[in-house]
Amino acid sequence: MDIDLLRAYIAVVDTGSLTRAARQVHRTQAALSMQMKRLEEQAGCSLFFKEGRNLELTPDGKQLVSYARRLLALHDEALSQLRTDSALPPLRIGSPDDYAQSLLPQLVEIIQDQYPELQLQLVCAPTVKLRTLVDEGELDLTILTRAVDSDEGHVLMHDRGIWIQHPQFDWQQHASIPLALYEADCKFHSAALDGLNKTHRPYRLKALSANAGALIALVRRGMAITAAARASLSPDLVEVAPIHELPPLPGIDIALVSSAQGHPLVTANWAGELARRFTSTDPFESAQSA
């Protein structure tokens, strides 16, 4: 079977979307649909069926996924063994900036253990932007927050939302809780405000930002508290104690997502190995000892 067709097929399977897969393999959606028809012709069976607006895998389609992953892994492994890290192009890695001090250094260390001469280009942006960049081939790998019920990428860790404050900030002395929150597309934003509204806790939304550094700076100065992932907690800040009965925040999955095409090192097999090595370490311990 054609390797390019199999790669496009796995992009469709992994993203669950013809639109996102088309961006990843640098094809129009119409061209990708034609590729899937050609793959079905080569396989001699139907791989997809329509379920409402969604494309679902047939039993034959599900069986092909395992073979396709193994074929792609073997193909990509053969190519990567023929290259040295000094001859490789820079590896472009994305991360939300709230993970840039805790999770990103751990990932970089794992990669440079394998390829010490490989140059890295690091990009910090919100998850929504990072997902677009990796789909469009502007990033090779990215750490991002995914829905808990999603199969996107490879899980790096399960995390939970917490309320964060400066240890000496007595925010309870304020008539309304001073908040500095991520913008509305962050699930902690809606969970925090919905929870406060339901419990009739007065609050004042002092600042909104997509930049974690800006929010944490306000928290450090004792101007507000924030709602964020536990991975965002730095040693000089603390989690708000449960006795204050702020509304609970949701759990999240932090995943490593790779581009379907681009850097010669980046394969589904290699991304999975990076994730396995990452989960065998404690990123919080590494961040605190750095």
C-alpha positions in Angstrom: 0.0 0.0 0.0 1.1 3.6 -0.7 2.8 5.0 2.3 1.4 8.5 1.7 -2.1 7.1 1.6 -1.5 5.3 4.9 -0.1 8.4 6.5 -3.2 10.4 5.4 -5.4 7.6 6.7 -3.8 7.7 10.2 -4.1 11.5 10.2 -7.9 11.1 9.7 -8.1 8.4 12.4 -6.0 10.4 14.9 -7.8 13.7 14.4 -11.2 12.3 13.9 -11.7 15.1 11.3 -11.2 15.3 7.5 -10.8 19.0 7.9 -8.0 18.8 10.5 -6.4 15.8 8.7 -6.3 17.7 5.4 -4.4 20.6 7.0 -1.9 18.1 8.6 -1.1 16.4 5.3 -1.2 19.6 3.3 -4.1 18.6 1.1 -7.5 20.1 0.4 -10.4 18.2 2.0 -11.5 17.1 -1.5 -8.1 15.7 -2.3 -7.9 13.9 1.0 -11.3 12.3 0.3 -10.0 11.1 -3.0 -6.9 9.6 -1.2 -9.2 7.7 1.1 -11.1 6.3 -1.9 -7.8 5.2 -3.5 -6.8 3.5 -0.3 -10.1 1.7 -0.1 -9.5 0.6 -3.7 -6.0 -0.7 -2.8 -7.4 -2.4 0.3 -10.3 -3.9 -1.6 -12.8 -3.0 1.1 -14.7 -0.1 2.7 -12.8 1.6 5.5 -15.4 4.2 6.5 -19.1 4.6 6.9 -21.3 7.7 7.7 -22.8 8.1 11.2 -24.8 11.3 11.0 -22.2 13.9 10.1 -19.3 11.9 11.3 -17.1 9.4 9.6 -16.7 6.1 11.5 -14.4 3.2 10.8 -15.7 -0.1 9.5 -14.4 -3.4 11.1 -11.9 -3.6 8.2 -11.0 0.0 8.8 -10.2 -0.6 12.4 -8.1 -3.6 11.5 -6.1 -1.6 9.0 -5.2 1.0 11.7 -2.9 -1.4 13.5 -1.2 -2.5 10.3 -0.9 1.0 9.0 0.8 2.2 12.2 3.3 -0.6 12.1 4.1 0.0 8.4 4.6 3.7 9.0 6.7 3.1 12.1 9.0 0.7 10.2 9.2 3.0 7.2 10.0 6.1 9.3 12.5 4.2 11.5 14.4 3.1 8.4 14.7 6.7 7.2 15.7 8.1 10.6 18.5 5.5 11.0 20.0 6.8 7.8 20.3 10.4 9.2 22.5 11.9 11.9 21.1 14.4 14.3 23.6 17.1 13.1 22.2 16.9 9.6 18.6 17.2 10.7 16.6 20.4 10.4 15.6 22.2 13.6 12.8 20.6 15.6 9.9 23.0 16.2 8.2 22.3 19.5 5.1 24.2 20.9 3.8 24.5 24.5 1.3 26.6 26.3 3.3 29.1 28.3 1.9 27.9 31.6 3.7 24.6 31.0 6.9 26.2 29.7 8.7 26.1 33.1 7.3 22.8 34.3 6.7 20.3 31.4 8.5 21.7 28.4 12.0 21.5 30.0 11.4 17.8 30.8 10.4 17.1 27.2 13.5 19.0 25.8 15.8 17.0 28.1 14.4 13.7 26.9 14.8 14.7 23.2 18.4 16.1 23.7 19.4 12.9 25.5 18.7 11.1 22.2 19.9 13.9 19.8 22.3 16.2 21.6 23.3 18.1 18.5 19.7 18.7 17.3 18.6 22.3 17.3 15.2 23.1 18.9 12.9 26.0 18.2 10.4 26.6 21.0 7.1 28.3 20.5 4.7 29.3 23.4 1.0 29.9 22.6 -2.4 29.0 23.8 -3.6 25.4 23.0 -6.1 26.6 20.3 -3.3 28.3 18.4 -0.9 25.4 18.9 -3.4 22.9 17.5 -3.7 25.1 14.4 0.1 25.4 14.0 0.6 21.7 14.2 -2.2 21.0 11.8 -0.7 23.4 9.3 2.8 21.9 9.6 4.2 25.0 11.4 5.1 22.9 14.4 6.5 19.4 14.5 5.5 18.6 18.1 3.4 20.3 20.6 2.3 19.9 24.2 -1.4 20.9 24.6 -4.5 20.4 26.7 -7.0 18.0 25.2 -10.5 16.9 26.2 -10.5 14.1 28.7 -12.5 11.9 26.4 -10.3 12.6 23.4 -7.8 10.2 21.8 -5.7 13.1 20.4 -1.9 12.5 20.6 -0.2 10.7 23.4 -1.0 11.4 27.0 1.8 13.0 29.0 -0.1 13.3 32.2 -3.5 13.7 33.8 -3.8 16.9 35.7 -6.5 18.9 37.6 -7.5 22.5 37.9 -6.6 24.3 41.1 -7.1 27.8 42.6 -3.7 29.5 43.0 -2.7 32.4 45.3 0.3 34.1 46.8 0.7 32.7 50.3 0.6 36.1 51.9 -2.4 37.5 50.0 -5.5 37.6 52.1 -8.1 37.8 49.3 -10.9 37.0 51.8 -10.6 40.6 53.0 -12.1 41.8 49.7 -15.8 42.2 49.3 -15.5 40.4 46.0 -13.0 37.7 45.1 -10.4 39.4 42.8 -9.8 37.1 39.8 -7.2 37.0 37.0 -8.3 34.3 34.6 -7.5 32.8 31.2 -9.7 33.9 28.4 -13.1 32.4 27.7 -11.9 29.5 25.5 -10.1 28.0 28.5 -12.2 25.4 30.4 -11.0 26.8 33.8 -12.5 30.1 32.9 -16.0 28.8 32.5 -15.7 26.3 35.4 -14.5 29.0 37.7 -17.2 31.6 36.9 -20.0 29.0 36.6 -19.1 27.6 40.0 -18.9 31.0 41.7 -22.2 32.1 40.2 -23.9 28.9 41.3 -22.6 29.3 44.9 -23.5 33.0 44.9 -19.9 34.0 45.7 -19.3 37.6 44.6 -16.2 38.2 42.5 -14.5 40.8 40.4 -12.9 39.9 37.2 -9.8 42.1 37.3 -7.9 40.7 34.2 -8.3 38.2 31.3 -5.3 37.0 29.3 -4.2 34.1 27.1 -0.7 34.6 28.6 0.0 32.6 31.8 3.0 34.8 32.7 0.8 37.9 32.9 -1.7 36.2 35.1 0.9 34.6 37.4 2.6 38.0 37.7 -0.7 39.5 39.1 -1.0 36.6 41.5 2.6 37.0 42.7 1.9 40.7 43.5 -1.1 39.8 45.6 -3.6 41.4 43.2 -5.7 38.4 42.4 -6.1 34.7 42.5 -6.3 32.5 39.4 -7.7 29.1 38.2 -5.2 27.0 36.4 -3.7 23.6 36.0 -1.7 22.1 38.8 1.3 22.0 36.4 1.2 25.8 36.5 1.9 26.0 40.2 5.4 27.5 40.9 7.2 27.0 44.2 6.5 30.6 45.4 2.7 30.2 45.0 0.3 27.9 46.8 -3.0 26.2 46.2 -6.0 27.9 47.9 -6.9 25.7 50.9 -10.1 23.6 50.6 -11.5 25.3 53.7 -12.3 28.4 51.6 -14.8 26.3 49.6 -14.1 27.7 46.2 -15.8 25.7 43.4 -14.0 22.6 42.2 -12.2 22.8 38.8 -12.2 20.1 36.1 -9.6 17.5 35.3 -7.6 17.7 32.1 -5.3 15.6 30.0 -2.0 17.0 28.8 -0.9 15.4 25.5 1.9 15.4 23.1 0.6 15.9 19.5 2.8 15.5 16.4 2.4 16.8 12.9 1.5 14.2 10.2 4.2 15.4 7.9 7.3 17.6 8.3 10.3 16.8 10.4 12.0 13.5 9.5 12.3 12.5 13.2 8.7 13.0 14.0 6.8 9.8 13.7 3.8 8.4 15.6 6.2 5.7 17.0 8.8 8.3 18.2 6.2 10.6 19.7 4.7 7.6 21.6 8.2 6.8 22.9 8.8 10.4 24.0 5.4 10.3 25.9 6.3 7.0 27.6 9.7 8.3 28.7 8.0 11.5 30.0 5.4 9.6 32.0 8.2 7.6 33.7 9.6 10.8 35.3 8.1 13.4 37.7 8.0 16.8 35.8 7.1 18.6 39.1 10.1 17.3 40.9 12.3 18.2 37.9 10.9 21.7 37.8 11.5 22.3 41.5 15.1 21.0 41.4 16.0 23.0 38.3 
